[in-house]
Each structure stands twice: as structure tokens, then as C-alpha cells.
Amino acid sequence: MGKGDREDIRELFMDFVDRVLALQGDSPIKKVSINCVGVDSVRVDAWIRNVMLRGVSELVLLIVLDVQSIGKKFWVPPKCFESKKLVKLEIGYGVDIGWLDGSFFLLMLKTLVLRLVQLSADKFKILLHDLPALEELAMGYVTWSEDDAVVSDANTFSVDTPSLTYFSYSDLLLKTTL
């Protein structure tokens, strides 16, 4: 299959998703997973806005916009994260959440999964503060964006969320020899 064929298939897929969402009107949606490669960011943004307006309770976002430039991330506008019904959110590789600035309005969010994302410690604190109902937090392979970040005690990690009952953190440790 040539590159042109793949582009046609991606376009057909995006048209299909557009039609499905349009045909459903404003009927409620419970769970949505957007896990795709090489799609149009404007259309993905519209899909997310659509399902958020329809009261989605579980949302998974794993989006790679361009397979040729893996570093290019899908930037999710903050407006997409204003919901009184979202209870589970998974954000993974390809999605940029570096803009976090306290504009989350997810009062009912109970589960947050962050995998292969880049965060700053300051914005992470803001994020946690904006999620008062958070019960489960799973983080994997998070890149901390501060250039001057220093871990003085790798055995200590503090998370101040009173309702948290489950926490998982996975990462790779690099062993160096001097």
C-alpha cells in the first residue's frame, strides 16, 4: 500500500467519525477513545468538543498528528476540559498538556491517567488542585519539563489530594557508572 492510499484511508476514517457524530445529534455519549495517527487536528478538536458537550464520562486521548514529525503534539484547547460529567480521563503520547494553567473545570473527575506526557511540577500542582474529586492517579513515563529540576531524594514524592485512594507511577531508571 502506497503513501497516497494511507492518506485516503485516513481521510475516509475522519469522514466516518464526522458522520457518526453528526448522525447521533446531541444524544449522550458515555465513553470515547480517540487513538489515531496522522489525523487533522482541527477535526480531532471538533470531535473532542462534540463529545464533551454531550456529557462524555470517560475520555481517552492518544493522538499522533504526523508520523513524519513525531515531536509534533496535539494541543488540546483548555475549553475542551470543562465538564460536569467527565469522571475518567486518560491522556497519552501525542497530546500536549503543557498549557495547564488552572483552566480545568472537571469537578467530577475521579480517575486521571497520564502516560508519556510532558509536565512541569508547578502546572502539575495546579492540575491536582483543580481536581477535588480525584480518587485514582496513574502516571507513566512522564517527562518533567523543568531544565533545572533536581531530584534530591528519589524515594520521596508528595501528592496533596485528600480524596486520592490509588496512586501508580512508572518510569525507567537509568543506571550510570562513574
C-alpha positions in Angstrom: 0.0 0.0 0.0 1.4 3.4 -1.0 1.5 6.6 1.0 -1.4 8.0 -1.0 -3.6 5.0 -0.2 -2.9 5.6 3.6 -3.8 9.2 3.2 -7.1 8.2 1.5 -7.9 5.7 4.3 -7.2 8.4 7.0 -9.5 10.8 5.2 -12.2 8.2 5.0 -11.8 7.4 8.7 -12.1 11.1 9.6 -15.2 11.4 7.4 -16.7 8.4 9.0 -16.2 9.8 12.5 -17.6 13.2 11.4 -20.7 11.4 10.1 -21.2 9.2 13.1 -21.1 12.2 15.5 -23.4 14.2 13.2 -25.9 11.4 12.9 -26.1 10.9 16.7 -27.2 14.5 17.1 -26.9 15.6 20.7 -27.6 12.2 22.3 -25.4 11.4 25.3 -22.1 9.5 24.9 -20.6 7.6 27.8 -17.2 6.6 26.7 -14.9 7.8 23.8 -11.4 6.7 22.9 -9.6 8.7 20.3 -6.5 6.7 19.4 -5.2 7.6 16.0 -2.2 8.6 13.9 -1.9 11.1 11.1 -5.2 12.9 11.6 -6.3 16.5 11.1 -6.0 18.4 14.4 -9.0 20.7 13.6 -11.2 17.7 13.2 -10.0 16.0 16.3 -10.6 19.2 18.3 -14.1 19.2 16.9 -14.7 15.6 18.0 -13.5 16.3 21.5 -15.7 19.4 21.8 -18.6 17.4 20.4 -18.4 14.6 23.0 -17.7 17.0 25.9 -20.8 18.9 25.1 -22.7 15.6 25.0 -21.6 14.7 28.5 -19.0 12.0 27.9 -18.0 10.4 31.2 -14.8 8.6 30.0 -12.3 10.1 27.5 -9.1 8.5 26.2 -6.8 10.7 24.0 -3.8 9.1 22.3 -3.2 11.2 19.2 -0.1 11.4 16.9 -0.8 14.2 14.3 2.1 13.5 11.9 4.0 10.3 11.7 6.8 12.1 9.9 7.4 14.6 12.8 6.8 12.5 15.9 7.6 15.5 18.1 4.6 17.5 16.9 1.9 17.2 19.6 -1.9 17.6 19.5 -2.6 20.7 21.6 -6.0 20.3 23.4 -7.6 23.7 23.9 -8.5 24.3 27.6 -12.1 24.8 26.7 -12.3 21.1 26.0 -11.8 20.3 29.6 -14.8 22.0 31.1 -17.3 19.3 32.1 -19.5 18.4 35.0 -19.8 14.8 33.8 -16.3 13.6 33.0 -15.2 11.1 35.6 -12.2 9.4 33.8 -9.6 11.0 31.6 -6.6 9.3 30.0 -4.1 11.4 28.2 -1.2 9.7 26.4 1.5 10.1 23.9 1.0 12.7 21.2 -1.2 15.0 23.4 0.3 18.3 24.6 -0.9 19.3 28.1 1.9 21.8 28.7 -0.6 24.6 28.7 -2.2 23.6 32.0 -2.9 26.9 33.8 -5.7 26.3 36.2 -8.4 26.3 33.4 -9.6 22.8 34.1 -13.2 22.6 35.3 -13.5 18.9 36.0 -15.2 18.8 39.4 -16.4 15.2 39.0 -13.1 13.7 37.6 -12.2 10.7 39.7 -9.6 9.0 37.6 -6.7 10.6 35.7 -4.2 8.6 33.7 -1.1 10.4 32.3 1.2 8.3 30.1 4.1 9.6 28.0 3.3 13.3 28.6 5.4 16.3 29.4 4.6 18.3 32.6 6.1 20.9 34.8 5.9 20.5 38.5 4.2 23.8 39.0 1.5 23.1 36.5 1.0 19.6 37.9 0.2 21.1 41.3 -2.3 23.4 39.6 -3.9 20.4 37.9 -4.2 18.4 41.1 -5.7 21.4 42.9 -8.4 21.7 40.1 -9.5 18.1 40.6 -11.1 17.9 44.0 -12.9 14.5 43.4 -9.7 12.8 42.2 -9.5 9.2 43.6 -7.2 7.5 41.2 -4.0 8.9 39.6 -1.8 6.8 37.3 1.3 8.3 35.8 3.7 6.6 33.5 6.9 7.8 31.7 6.2 11.5 32.5 8.8 13.9 31.3 9.3 16.7 33.8 9.9 19.9 31.8 12.0 22.0 34.2 15.6 22.3 32.9 16.8 23.0 36.4 14.8 20.2 38.1 16.9 18.3 40.6 15.7 15.2 42.5 17.4 15.3 45.8 15.6 12.2 47.2 14.2 9.8 44.7 12.4 8.0 47.5 10.1 10.9 48.2 7.2 12.0 46.0 4.5 14.2 47.5 0.9 14.4 46.2 -1.6 16.5 48.2 -5.0 15.3 47.1 -7.3 14.4 50.1 -9.6 12.1 48.2 -6.9 10.1 46.4 -7.2 6.3 47.2 -5.0 4.9 44.4 -1.7 6.1 43.0 0.6 4.5 40.4 3.8 5.9 39.0 6.0 4.0 36.5 9.2 5.2 34.8 12.5 4.0 33.7 15.6 4.4 35.8 18.9 4.9 34.0 21.8 3.4 35.7 25.1 5.3 35.2 28.6 4.3 36.1 31.2 6.8 37.1 
